[in-house]
Amino acid sequence: MFRRILVANRGEIACRVIQTARRLGVETVAVYSEADARAMHVRMADAAYCIGSAASSDSYLRGERVLQVAADSGAEAIHPGYGFLSENADFADAVAAAGLSFIGPPGSSMRAMGSKDAAKRLMEAAGVPLLPGYHGEDQAYETLSAEADKCGLADGHPVLLKAVLGGGGKGMRIVRSQGELLAAIESAQREAAASFGDARLLVERYLDSARHIEVQVFCDSLGGAVHLFERDCSVQRRHQKVLEEAPAPGVSPELRESLGAAAVRAARAVDYVGAGTVEFIADASAPDHFYFMEMNTRLQVEHPVTEMITGLDLVEWQLRVAAGEPLPLSQPELSLSGHSIEARIYAERPAANFFPASGTLRHLATPPEEGVTVAPAEVRASTDGLATRVDMGFVRGDDVSVFYDPMVAKLIVRGPDRAAACRRLHAALGQWQTVGLPTNVSFCRRVLETPQFLAGEVHTAFIPQHHDALFPPTPPPPPHLMALAAACWVAEMQPPAAHAGHAGHAAAASPLLLQASDEEGAPAGAPMQLRLWRAGEGGASYGYRVEGGGGGGGGGADGWQLSEGQVELAEVSAAGASRTFRAQIGGESVRGAAFIERPATDEPAAAAEVHLFVGGEQLRVSVSDVATQAAARAAEAAASEAGAVQRPIVAPMPGKLVQLLVAPGQRVAPGEAVAVLEAMKMEHTLVAAAEATVDVLHAAAGDVVAQKALLVTFATEEAA
């Protein structure tokens, strides 16, 4: 076994590799970019070296820098994780040439599988089933058109054009008629050439309703090769996986054996060594007919579900095989027990076509980990084997950067059967708490609530087919939850006695203004005016009365009906700005949590934010005092009559602060540029609204900032 290894990656996979290495007594060396200087994997490793600036092209993709760190640190092997350099054949060769071990397959195996057309020819020779298609060198339109017809286009069956190199959906087009073919070929070729430097295309039959089934394989350098059963990764968005599970639903023992045997033949055909995944596609209505798609020559993101059903540590296997040891188990010694499902937790906006998000994890709470991955077959197959595992790459306070993949974590569960695993994952997702950026957690819960998913009816068109169920309109929250949020705020902020009132005296309480919103701050329903008072001695019980909308008109014209009730907080446990509690609301007892953010500025009209987590759902409510709001608006109106007022400059969206163009004490004029923010590859100039004097700079050029992050404040000036 190695004495010291270098982990050439970041995030949760780097942490995952370090955990296993630590258990085996192997020292670890981390590499990091300037943006990751305080990252979790850096803190976990025995040693860490900076290899460049934030951009991947200047850090994690610089193979020569990684090799230099390996030499300087005395590492004997390099684990590439996944992504970045993990499937770079030249890097694998360079590692070997430097006298180090590459914890992965040789460069020759990567090259053989890296080109889809060459790989398909190899698979054809090895007897691995292929979809009807064309993977030849002749790329003339006439040839591609004729081959498309042979694939079924002439008979009305759709075909898929796919770039020979690369992935991620680039250079890929679905064609449903001959009239679409020419434009689709030209478009796919342009995109493939721009993305991969190679315009060549494959043509193959397209399955509208397909299953994505993949097989984990492992090979050693002594001729041993096994499969570790299959996974289903059919639920996808933008050609990327969302939920993965093992074993695949509906796969018979006979089909499992056929899939495994085909995958092993594929690995042997390219003299494979290490962990790999052979991906197949199958007709959802007839999964017995499966076809080779491609081979991923690395450990996959979803490898934990395989670990859960086999009771093995695949990273340990990787280290042992790379050190020259034989496979720890033979095929007859491997067993499949239980069922496991993984949800990838992304910082993204599902309703905006899963657009990636970034920001600071101002609050993060995850479900408690239970059970163990490595367990005997009889335990995995019983309720004793129930397990919840969280693979994290971040902790509270970390930034999810605009520079890298937005995956925050992986949540993995195991149950004795699929139904138990679905229930466990749904419950665990309901315990997830994130503040600071939007995630796909609620979306994953909705997938698990569909009858079709629970029945195992999964396929690659699952999300668009069930769009209405997965993206329902967001209704305004019920009044009792708004009142609960307000009660949490009162308990945390300890406002003046006028808010407390006395038992049974609603009139003594100053009304509050509440506004619910989604994770990104978009309003969810109309503002609510609510009067809240302490209903008894001790302060744990509150009476409330909904008195209408923000304008105070009442009567439900703004969506809120006049109503009243009582909220009681009990078993409150506070930790900083976060608190857990049990609440009694209208005869119902619920457990929940709240994370409360005080206003970012000391402006009188600034509202606090209450993030309420109850019943598996997250509710965000801004809370302020109606009287204070009215006074602040009056003061603002008076100030506007005397001249414009310069408010603090905050980030309108998450991004990188490219420039700060002012300094403390500097006088700025209306319209003068104060800062430049880069977000989603565009620059946004933030300007002053009025003449003012800069007081404090709250960030520096190069900082990655969250939405609404305070950037610049201005001195308070007395009226002349």
Buried (B, 14 or more C-beta within 10 A) or exposed (E): BBEBBBBBBBBBBBBBBBBBBBEBEBBBBBBBBBBBEEBBBBEBBBBBBBBBBBBBEBBBBBBEBBBBBBEEBEBBBBBBBBBBBBBBBEBBBBBEEEEBBBBBBBBBBBBBBBBBBBBBBBBBEBEBBBBBBBBBEEBEEEBBBBBBBBBBBEEEBBBBBBBBBBBEBBBBBEBBEEEBBEEBBEEBBEBBBEBBEBBBBBBBBBBEBBBBBBBBBBBBBEEBBBBBBBBBBBBBBEEBBBBBBBBBBBBEEEBBEBBBBBBBBBBBBBBBBBBBBBBBBBBBEEBEEBBBBBBBBBBBBBBBBBBBBBBBBBBBBBBBBBBEBEBBBEBEEBBBBBBBBBBBBBBBBBBEEBEBBBBBBBBBBBBEEEBBBEBEBEBBBBEEBBBBBBBBBBEBEBBBBBBBBBBBBBBBBBBBEBEBBBBBBBBBBBBBBBBBBBBBBBBBBBBBEBEBBBEBBBBBBBBEBBEEBBEEEBEBBEBBBBBBBBBBBBBBBEBEEEBBBBEEEBEBBBBBBBBBBBBBBEEBBBBBBBBBBBBBEEBBBBBBBBBBBBEBEBEBEBEBEEBBBBBBBEEBEEEEBBBBBBBBBEEEEBEBBBBBBEBBEEEBBBBBBBBBBBEBBBBBBBBBBBEBBEEBEEBBEEEEEEEEBBBBBBBEBBBBBBBBBBEEEEEBEEEBEBBBBBBEEEEBEBBBBBBBBBBEBBBEEBBBBBBBBBBBBBEEEEEE
